[in-house]
Amino acid sequence: MTNKNPDSAREFARSLALDLESILAEDLGETLPISWPWATTSAQAGEEFKPSHPEGSVLELVDRQMRNEISAVDLVNATLQKIDEIDPRIRAWTHISHDEAIKAAQEADRKRLAGVPLGPLHGIPIGVKDIVDVLGMPTSAGSKHQEGFFPLHDAGAVRKLRAAGAIIVGKTNTHEYALGGTTPPTKNPWSNERIPGGSSGGSAAAVASGQIRLTVGTDSVGSIRIPSSICGVTGIRPTMGRVSRTGVRPLTWAMDTVGPLGRTVSDVAAGLYAMSGHDAHDPCASSVPVPNFGDLSVENLRGTRIGIPRSMYEPAEPEILSAVENAIGIFREAGAHIIEIEVPYVDITTPIGMAIFLAESAEYHRKRIDLSPQLFDPDTLNFLELAQEIPATLYIRALRVQRLIAEAITNLFDQVDAIVVPTLPCSPAKFGTLTNELVPVGEGELTLAQAHLRNNLPFALAGVPASSQPCGFDRFGLPIGLSIVSSPFNEAQILKLMQFFESATDWHERKSNF
């Protein structure tokens, strides 16, 4: 959320502080949890990646390389050609490494022809959000503060992607330091008059415009799910700790995650499998073994319990509600038990979440704010000014309430296997809209920030996995997103439900204007 002048910033922050005082003064129990409720979650042993649905996905491209039908050089050249042709109209990329990508593809082909065992993403071109470090490429983070910065190491997720055989072709645009949901100057491939969402807007737009099949994004309070919904692509925010966060510019240490965006569920499953797993360099990375996300086969949903929290459905645009109800109908007809539930504390998640990520963002950027505030985009600087009005005592107490929210939401999965909500309640905002501006939502209005955060922030606070995939179009012909949520480290449940829905519909096959 942003404000246009310092006085309004202080007024908003004081209002937020009062809201927090009221919330935290309530009787929430003598002792609030101080650790994640699922910190000791157990899991089955790690599994080999064995895809069950390789057709029409990055996995088919890997399979064709193994059969010597195409080469990694073919794939990279085709991707670079599409970027050169399409991106001047979209501006999804901040950096392209043409020569380095070709060299990496040539080395991938040499290994294949020499009989070296291939990884699950062998020869697949990938774009990486420009707050995630890639050795040999600049990390601009969408900011003048980062101009000319080249990292000394790959980010943890990038190391794993390279080990799986992926070829990093470039960096995708991000809202400055991930501090927003509009990602200028990137355009929405479905309409140049609309935002692509954010903060992983470049990653989503690159996929939606057909430039590339798989990208890396980050999601703190919705930054994978929001642009996935707005651009009509598929994305998943993994469980906190599933993917390493080393080498990633933080927005909020309490909620930051790294995850994939792609054309299909199979693409996303392959990307998530490749980047997941323990990282000794990241103290927050989980050692929970990684299952075979490639096993997406499911014949029916008999016995699957899907929770529907109606309080998170209204207000919303009628076409969005209709599209999500149709999706619920598909699950019901397949044998799923549809159960009405309530997500606890959903009415307080916005002030709690904002207190946390505002305070943590301000701490990370403290020296930049003091020494060179003029280098920030005015919208970003106004955002950071909010944080300076949040007292440390409220921040600490908000962190404790976050654990309470996490425990309550995690406990919901004793009743249901998954939760289904609209990713967003509104149509994509017009290009140039600021996050504190009002947008139509149902019969009323919300600020863009409120509309974007309502169904995404609760699950970010809980640290649980959540997705978005296309499920229809609104009256403007723009994509609608369906979000599926499940318990910690149960991304496999989400991916199977996503695949079932994708197989029953053709929304993912619809093409944008490119």
C-alpha positions as CSV (number, residue, x, y, z in Angstrom):
1,M,0.0,0.0,0.0
2,T,1.3,3.4,-0.8
3,N,0.5,7.0,0.0
4,K,1.2,10.1,-2.1
5,N,2.7,12.4,0.7
6,P,4.4,12.0,4.0
7,D,1.5,13.3,6.0
8,S,-0.9,10.7,4.6
9,A,1.8,8.0,5.1
10,R,2.0,8.9,8.8
11,E,-1.7,9.1,9.1
12,F,-2.1,5.6,7.6
13,A,0.6,4.1,9.7
14,R,-0.8,5.6,12.9
15,S,-4.2,4.1,11.9
16,L,-2.6,0.8,11.3
17,A,-0.9,1.0,14.7
18,L,-4.2,1.7,16.4
19,D,-5.8,-1.3,14.6
20,L,-2.9,-3.5,15.8
21,E,-3.3,-2.2,19.4
22,S,-6.9,-3.1,19.3
23,I,-6.3,-6.5,17.8
24,L,-3.4,-7.3,20.1
25,A,-5.3,-6.1,23.2
26,E,-7.9,-8.8,22.7
27,D,-7.8,-12.0,24.7
28,L,-5.8,-14.3,22.4
29,G,-4.6,-16.5,25.2
30,E,-2.0,-16.3,28.0
31,T,0.7,-17.6,25.7
32,L,1.0,-17.1,22.0
33,P,3.0,-19.6,19.9
34,I,6.6,-18.6,19.3
35,S,7.5,-21.2,16.6
36,W,5.9,-22.5,13.5
37,P,3.2,-25.1,14.5
38,W,4.5,-27.5,11.8
39,A,8.2,-27.0,12.4
40,T,8.7,-30.7,13.2
41,T,6.5,-32.0,10.4
42,S,7.6,-35.4,9.2
43,A,7.6,-36.6,5.6
44,Q,8.3,-39.7,3.5
45,A,11.8,-40.2,2.1
46,G,12.8,-38.1,-0.9
47,E,11.8,-39.6,-4.2
48,E,13.0,-39.6,-7.8
49,F,11.2,-37.3,-10.2
50,K,9.0,-39.5,-12.4
51,P,6.5,-37.5,-14.5
52,S,3.2,-39.1,-15.3
53,H,2.0,-36.5,-17.8
54,P,4.9,-35.2,-19.9
55,E,2.9,-34.2,-23.0
56,G,2.8,-30.6,-23.9
57,S,5.2,-29.5,-21.3
58,V,8.8,-28.8,-20.5
59,L,9.1,-32.5,-19.7
60,E,8.1,-33.4,-23.3
61,L,11.0,-31.2,-24.5
62,V,13.4,-33.1,-22.2
63,D,12.1,-36.4,-23.5
64,R,12.5,-35.2,-27.1
65,Q,16.1,-34.3,-26.4
66,M,16.7,-37.8,-25.0
67,R,15.3,-39.2,-28.3
68,N,17.7,-36.9,-30.3
69,E,14.7,-35.2,-32.0
70,I,15.7,-31.7,-30.8
71,S,18.7,-30.2,-29.0
72,A,19.2,-27.8,-26.2
73,V,20.6,-25.3,-28.7
74,D,17.4,-25.5,-30.6
75,L,15.3,-24.8,-27.5
76,V,17.5,-21.8,-26.4
77,N,17.6,-20.3,-29.9
78,A,13.9,-20.6,-30.3
79,T,13.4,-18.9,-26.9
80,L,15.8,-16.1,-27.6
81,Q,14.1,-15.5,-30.9
82,K,10.7,-15.2,-29.2
83,I,12.1,-12.8,-26.6
84,D,13.7,-10.6,-29.3
85,E,10.4,-10.6,-31.3
86,I,7.9,-10.2,-28.5
87,D,9.5,-8.5,-25.5
88,P,9.8,-5.0,-26.9
89,R,6.0,-4.8,-26.6
90,I,5.8,-6.5,-23.1
91,R,9.1,-5.5,-21.3
92,A,9.1,-8.6,-19.2
93,W,12.9,-8.9,-19.1
94,T,15.6,-6.7,-17.6
95,H,18.6,-8.7,-18.9
96,I,19.1,-11.4,-21.5
97,S,22.4,-13.4,-21.7
98,H,22.3,-14.5,-25.3
99,D,25.9,-15.7,-25.7
100,E,26.1,-17.4,-22.2
101,A,22.8,-19.2,-22.8
102,I,24.0,-20.6,-26.2
103,K,27.3,-21.7,-24.6
104,A,25.3,-23.5,-21.8
105,A,23.1,-25.1,-24.4
106,Q,26.1,-26.4,-26.4
107,E,27.5,-27.9,-23.2
108,A,24.2,-29.5,-22.4
109,D,24.1,-31.1,-25.9
110,R,27.7,-32.3,-25.4
111,K,26.8,-34.1,-22.2
112,R,23.7,-35.6,-23.7
113,L,25.6,-37.0,-26.7
114,A,28.3,-38.3,-24.4
115,G,25.8,-40.3,-22.4
116,V,26.0,-38.3,-19.2
117,P,22.9,-38.8,-17.0
118,L,20.5,-35.9,-17.6
119,G,18.6,-33.9,-15.1
120,P,14.8,-33.4,-15.1
121,L,15.1,-30.0,-16.7
122,H,17.9,-30.8,-19.1
123,G,18.2,-28.1,-21.7
124,I,15.1,-26.2,-20.6
125,P,15.4,-22.3,-20.9
126,I,14.3,-20.5,-17.7
127,G,13.9,-16.9,-16.7
128,V,14.6,-15.8,-13.1
129,K,13.0,-12.9,-11.3
130,D,15.4,-10.0,-10.9
131,I,15.6,-10.1,-7.1
132,V,17.1,-13.6,-7.3
133,D,20.9,-13.8,-7.9
134,V,22.3,-15.5,-11.0
135,L,26.1,-15.6,-11.3
136,G,27.2,-13.6,-14.4
137,M,24.0,-11.6,-14.6
138,P,23.1,-8.3,-12.9
139,T,20.6,-8.2,-10.0
140,S,18.9,-4.9,-10.4
141,A,15.9,-5.6,-8.2
142,G,14.1,-3.0,-10.3
143,S,15.9,-0.3,-8.5
144,K,18.5,2.4,-9.2
145,H,20.1,1.4,-5.9
146,Q,21.2,-1.9,-7.5
147,E,22.6,-0.5,-10.8
148,G,25.8,-2.3,-11.8
149,F,25.6,-5.0,-9.1
150,F,26.7,-8.4,-10.1
151,P,26.5,-11.2,-7.5
152,L,29.4,-13.5,-6.7
153,H,27.2,-16.6,-6.4
154,D,24.0,-18.2,-7.7
155,A,21.0,-18.1,-5.4
156,G,20.3,-21.4,-3.7
157,A,17.2,-22.1,-6.0
158,V,19.3,-21.2,-9.1
159,R,22.0,-23.6,-8.1
160,K,19.5,-26.4,-7.9
161,L,17.9,-25.5,-11.2
162,R,21.3,-25.6,-12.9
163,A,22.0,-28.9,-11.3
164,A,18.8,-30.2,-12.8
165,G,20.0,-29.1,-16.3
166,A,18.1,-25.9,-16.7
167,I,19.6,-23.0,-18.7
168,I,19.1,-19.5,-17.3
169,V,18.6,-17.2,-20.3
170,G,17.9,-14.0,-18.4
171,K,16.3,-12.0,-15.6
172,T,12.6,-11.0,-15.5
173,N,11.3,-7.7,-14.3
174,T,10.1,-7.1,-10.7
175,H,8.4,-4.3,-8.9
176,E,11.2,-2.4,-7.1
177,Y,12.5,-4.6,-4.4
178,A,9.2,-6.6,-4.7
179,L,7.5,-3.7,-2.8
180,G,4.4,-3.6,-4.9
181,G,1.9,-5.5,-7.1
182,T,2.0,-3.7,-10.4
183,T,5.6,-4.2,-11.8
184,P,6.0,-1.2,-14.2
185,P,6.9,-1.0,-17.0
186,T,5.9,-4.5,-17.8
187,K,2.6,-4.8,-19.7
188,N,-0.1,-7.5,-19.4
189,P,0.0,-9.7,-22.5
190,W,-3.8,-9.9,-22.6
191,S,-4.1,-6.1,-22.6
192,N,-1.5,-3.4,-22.7
193,E,-3.9,-1.2,-20.8
194,R,-3.7,-3.5,-17.7
195,I,-1.1,-4.3,-15.1
196,P,0.6,-7.8,-15.1
197,G,0.3,-8.0,-11.3
198,G,3.3,-8.3,-9.1
199,S,5.7,-8.4,-7.8
200,S,6.7,-11.3,-10.1
201,G,5.0,-9.5,-13.0
202,G,7.8,-10.0,-15.5
203,S,8.0,-13.8,-14.8
204,A,4.2,-14.1,-15.4
205,A,4.1,-11.9,-18.4
206,A,7.1,-13.7,-20.1
207,V,5.2,-17.0,-19.8
208,A,1.8,-15.6,-20.8
209,S,3.2,-14.0,-23.9
210,G,4.7,-17.2,-25.1
211,Q,8.3,-16.1,-24.7
212,I,9.3,-19.0,-22.4
213,R,7.6,-21.9,-20.6
214,L,9.0,-21.7,-17.1
215,T,10.2,-18.9,-14.8
216,V,11.2,-18.3,-11.2
217,G,9.3,-15.9,-9.0
218,T,9.0,-15.1,-5.3
219,D,5.9,-14.9,-3.1
220,S,5.9,-13.0,0.2
221,V,2.3,-11.9,0.4
222,G,1.0,-13.1,-3.0
223,S,3.7,-12.2,-5.6
224,I,3.5,-15.5,-7.5
225,R,-0.2,-16.0,-7.2
226,I,-1.3,-12.5,-8.0
227,P,0.5,-12.2,-11.4
228,S,-0.3,-15.8,-12.2
229,S,-4.0,-15.0,-11.9
230,I,-3.8,-11.7,-13.8
231,C,-1.7,-13.1,-16.6
232,G,-3.5,-16.4,-16.9
233,V,-0.6,-18.7,-16.1
234,T,0.1,-21.3,-13.4
235,G,2.1,-20.7,-10.3
236,I,2.7,-22.1,-6.8
237,R,3.9,-20.6,-3.6
238,P,5.6,-23.5,-1.8
239,T,5.7,-24.1,2.0
240,M,8.0,-21.8,3.9
241,G,11.4,-23.5,3.9
242,R,10.7,-25.9,1.0
243,V,12.9,-23.8,-1.4
244,S,16.1,-22.0,-0.3
245,R,16.0,-18.2,0.0
246,T,19.8,-17.6,-0.2
247,G,20.7,-15.0,-2.8
248,V,17.2,-13.4,-2.8
249,R,16.5,-9.8,-1.9
250,P,14.1,-10.0,1.0
251,L,10.8,-8.3,1.4
252,T,9.8,-10.0,4.7
253,W,11.9,-12.7,6.3
254,A,8.7,-14.0,8.0
255,M,6.9,-14.8,4.7
256,D,9.3,-14.8,1.7
257,T,9.3,-17.9,-0.6
258,V,10.7,-18.8,-4.0
259,G,8.6,-20.8,-6.5
260,P,7.9,-21.5,-10.2
261,L,5.5,-20.0,-12.8
262,G,4.7,-21.9,-16.0
263,R,2.3,-22.7,-18.8
264,T,0.9,-25.9,-17.3
265,V,0.8,-27.7,-14.0
266,S,3.4,-30.2,-15.3
267,D,5.8,-27.3,-16.0
268,V,5.3,-26.0,-12.5
269,A,5.7,-29.4,-10.9
270,A,9.0,-30.0,-12.7
271,G,10.3,-26.6,-11.7
272,L,9.3,-27.0,-8.1
273,Y,10.9,-30.4,-7.8
274,A,14.1,-29.1,-9.3
275,M,14.5,-26.1,-6.9
276,S,13.2,-27.7,-3.7
277,G,15.3,-29.3,-1.0
278,H,17.6,-28.5,1.9
279,D,20.3,-25.8,1.6
280,A,23.1,-25.8,4.1
281,H,23.6,-22.0,3.4
282,D,20.0,-21.2,4.4
283,P,19.2,-21.7,8.1
284,C,15.5,-21.5,7.3
285,A,15.5,-24.2,4.6
286,S,13.7,-27.3,5.6
287,S,15.2,-30.8,5.6
288,V,11.8,-32.4,4.9
289,P,12.5,-34.7,1.9
290,V,11.1,-33.7,-1.5
291,P,8.4,-36.1,-2.9
292,N,7.9,-37.0,-6.5
293,F,5.9,-33.9,-7.7
294,G,5.9,-35.4,-11.2
295,D,3.3,-38.0,-10.1
296,L,0.2,-36.0,-11.1
297,S,-2.1,-38.9,-12.0
298,V,-5.5,-39.0,-10.3
299,E,-8.6,-40.8,-11.7
300,N,-11.2,-39.2,-9.4
301,L,-11.4,-37.2,-6.2
302,R,-13.5,-39.6,-4.1
303,G,-12.8,-39.0,-0.5
304,T,-11.0,-35.7,-1.1
305,R,-12.3,-33.0,1.3
306,I,-12.3,-29.5,-0.2
307,G,-13.0,-26.6,2.1
308,I,-14.9,-23.5,0.9
309,P,-14.5,-20.4,3.1
310,R,-17.5,-18.3,1.9
311,S,-16.3,-15.2,3.8
312,M,-13.3,-15.1,1.4
313,Y,-15.6,-15.1,-1.7
314,E,-17.5,-11.8,-1.1
315,P,-17.2,-9.2,-2.3
316,A,-16.0,-10.1,-5.8
317,E,-16.8,-9.5,-9.4
318,P,-19.7,-11.8,-10.5
319,E,-17.8,-13.5,-13.3
320,I,-15.0,-14.4,-10.8
321,L,-17.5,-16.0,-8.5
322,S,-19.2,-17.9,-11.3
323,A,-15.8,-19.2,-12.6
324,V,-14.8,-20.5,-9.2
325,E,-18.2,-22.1,-8.6
326,N,-17.8,-23.9,-11.9
327,A,-14.4,-25.2,-10.7
328,I,-16.0,-26.4,-7.4
329,G,-18.6,-28.1,-9.5
330,I,-15.9,-30.0,-11.4
331,F,-14.4,-31.2,-8.1
332,R,-17.8,-32.2,-6.7
333,E,-18.7,-34.2,-9.8
334,A,-15.4,-36.1,-9.5
335,G,-16.4,-37.2,-6.0
336,A,-14.8,-34.6,-3.8
337,H,-16.6,-33.7,-0.5
338,I,-17.3,-30.0,-0.6
339,I,-17.3,-28.6,3.0
340,E,-18.2,-25.1,4.1
341,I,-15.5,-23.8,6.5
342,E,-14.3,-20.5,8.0
343,V,-10.7,-19.4,7.8
344,P,-10.0,-18.1,11.3
345,Y,-8.6,-14.6,11.9
346,V,-9.1,-13.6,8.3
347,D,-10.4,-10.2,9.3
348,I,-7.1,-9.3,11.1
349,T,-4.6,-10.8,8.7
350,T,-4.1,-7.5,6.7
351,P,-3.0,-5.3,9.6
352,I,-1.0,-8.1,11.1
353,G,0.7,-8.9,7.8
354,M,1.3,-5.3,6.9
355,A,2.9,-4.6,10.3
356,I,5.3,-7.4,9.8
357,F,6.4,-6.8,6.2
358,L,6.4,-3.0,6.5
359,A,8.7,-3.2,9.5
360,E,11.0,-5.8,8.0
361,S,11.2,-4.0,4.7
362,A,12.2,-0.8,6.5
363,E,14.9,-2.5,8.4
364,Y,16.4,-4.1,5.3
365,H,16.3,-0.7,3.4
366,R,17.3,1.5,6.4
367,K,20.7,2.6,5.1
368,R,19.3,3.3,1.7
369,I,16.5,5.4,3.1
370,D,18.9,7.4,5.2
371,L,21.7,7.8,2.6
372,S,20.0,8.0,-0.8
373,P,16.2,8.1,-0.6
374,Q,16.1,9.9,-4.0
375,L,17.1,6.7,-5.7
376,F,13.9,5.0,-4.8
377,D,10.8,5.3,-7.0
378,P,8.5,7.8,-5.2
379,D,5.9,5.1,-4.9
380,T,8.3,2.8,-3.2
381,L,9.7,5.5,-0.9
382,N,6.2,6.4,0.3
383,F,5.6,2.7,1.0
384,L,8.7,2.6,3.1
385,E,7.7,5.7,5.0
386,L,4.8,3.8,6.4
387,A,7.1,1.4,8.1
388,Q,8.9,4.1,10.1
389,E,5.7,4.7,12.1
390,I,5.4,1.0,13.2
391,P,6.7,0.7,16.8
392,A,9.0,-2.2,17.5
393,T,6.7,-3.5,20.3
394,L,3.8,-3.9,17.8
395,Y,6.1,-5.6,15.3
396,I,7.2,-8.2,17.9
397,R,3.6,-8.8,19.1
398,A,2.4,-9.1,15.4
399,L,5.0,-11.8,14.9
400,R,3.6,-13.7,17.8
401,V,0.0,-13.4,16.5
402,Q,1.3,-14.6,13.1
403,R,2.2,-17.9,14.8
404,L,-1.3,-18.0,16.3
405,I,-2.8,-17.5,12.8
406,A,-0.4,-20.2,11.4
407,E,-1.5,-22.7,14.0
408,A,-5.2,-22.0,13.4
409,I,-5.0,-22.3,9.6
410,T,-2.8,-25.4,9.8
411,N,-5.4,-27.0,12.1
412,L,-8.0,-26.5,9.4
413,F,-6.4,-29.3,7.5
414,D,-7.5,-31.8,10.1
415,Q,-11.0,-31.1,8.6
416,V,-10.2,-30.8,4.9
417,D,-7.4,-31.8,2.5
418,A,-7.4,-28.5,0.6
419,I,-9.1,-25.1,0.5
420,V,-10.3,-23.4,-2.7
421,V,-10.7,-19.6,-3.1
422,P,-10.6,-17.1,-5.9
423,T,-7.0,-15.8,-6.2
424,L,-8.3,-12.3,-6.7
425,P,-11.8,-10.7,-6.3
426,C,-11.3,-8.1,-9.0
427,S,-10.3,-7.7,-12.6
428,P,-6.7,-6.7,-13.4
429,A,-6.3,-3.0,-12.7
430,K,-5.6,-0.4,-15.3
431,F,-1.9,0.2,-16.1
432,G,-0.6,3.0,-13.9
433,T,-2.9,2.2,-10.9
434,L,-1.2,2.7,-7.6
435,T,-1.7,0.3,-4.7
436,N,-3.6,2.7,-2.6
437,E,-6.1,3.6,-5.4
438,L,-9.6,2.2,-5.3
439,V,-10.7,-0.5,-7.8
440,P,-14.1,-2.0,-8.4
441,V,-14.8,-5.1,-6.4
442,G,-18.4,-6.5,-6.7
443,E,-20.8,-3.7,-5.9
444,G,-18.2,-1.7,-4.0
445,E,-14.6,-0.7,-4.0
446,L,-11.4,-1.7,-2.3
447,T,-7.9,-0.3,-2.6
448,L,-5.8,-2.4,-5.0
449,A,-3.6,-3.5,-2.1
450,Q,-6.7,-4.7,-0.2
451,A,-8.1,-6.6,-3.2
452,H,-4.7,-8.2,-3.9
453,L,-4.0,-9.2,-0.3
454,R,-7.4,-10.4,0.9
455,N,-7.2,-14.0,-0.3
456,N,-3.4,-14.3,-0.4
457,L,-2.0,-12.8,2.8
458,P,-3.7,-15.2,5.2
459,F,-2.0,-18.2,3.7
460,A,1.3,-16.4,3.5
461,L,1.1,-15.6,7.2
462,A,0.4,-19.3,7.8
463,G,3.4,-20.3,5.7
464,V,1.4,-23.0,3.9
465,P,1.5,-23.8,0.1
466,A,-0.9,-22.1,-2.2
467,S,-1.3,-21.9,-6.0
468,S,-3.1,-20.0,-8.8
469,Q,-4.2,-21.4,-12.2
470,P,-6.5,-20.0,-14.9
471,C,-10.2,-20.9,-14.5
472,G,-12.0,-18.5,-16.8
473,F,-12.2,-15.0,-18.1
474,D,-14.0,-11.8,-16.9
475,R,-16.2,-9.5,-18.9
476,F,-13.1,-7.7,-20.3
477,G,-11.7,-11.0,-21.6
478,L,-9.0,-11.0,-18.9
479,P,-8.0,-14.1,-17.0
480,I,-9.4,-15.3,-13.7
481,G,-7.4,-17.3,-11.2
482,L,-8.3,-20.3,-9.0
483,S,-6.3,-20.7,-5.8
484,I,-5.8,-24.1,-4.1
485,V,-4.3,-24.2,-0.6
486,S,-3.1,-27.2,1.5
487,S,-1.2,-28.2,4.6
488,P,2.5,-27.6,5.1
489,F,4.7,-29.5,2.7
490,N,1.7,-30.9,1.0
491,E,2.4,-29.3,-2.4
492,A,1.7,-32.7,-4.0
493,Q,-1.9,-32.5,-3.0
494,I,-2.3,-29.1,-4.5
495,L,-0.5,-30.1,-7.8
496,K,-2.8,-33.2,-8.2
497,L,-5.9,-31.1,-7.7
498,M,-4.5,-28.5,-10.1
499,Q,-3.8,-31.2,-12.7
500,F,-7.2,-32.7,-12.3
501,F,-8.8,-29.3,-13.0
502,E,-6.5,-28.6,-15.9
503,S,-7.2,-31.9,-17.5
504,A,-11.0,-31.2,-17.2
505,T,-10.8,-27.8,-18.8
506,D,-8.9,-25.9,-21.5
507,W,-8.3,-22.5,-19.8
508,H,-4.6,-23.1,-19.7
509,E,-4.6,-23.6,-23.5
510,R,-6.1,-20.1,-24.2
511,K,-3.5,-17.8,-25.7
512,S,-2.9,-14.1,-25.0
513,N,-2.4,-11.6,-27.8
514,F,1.1,-12.9,-28.6
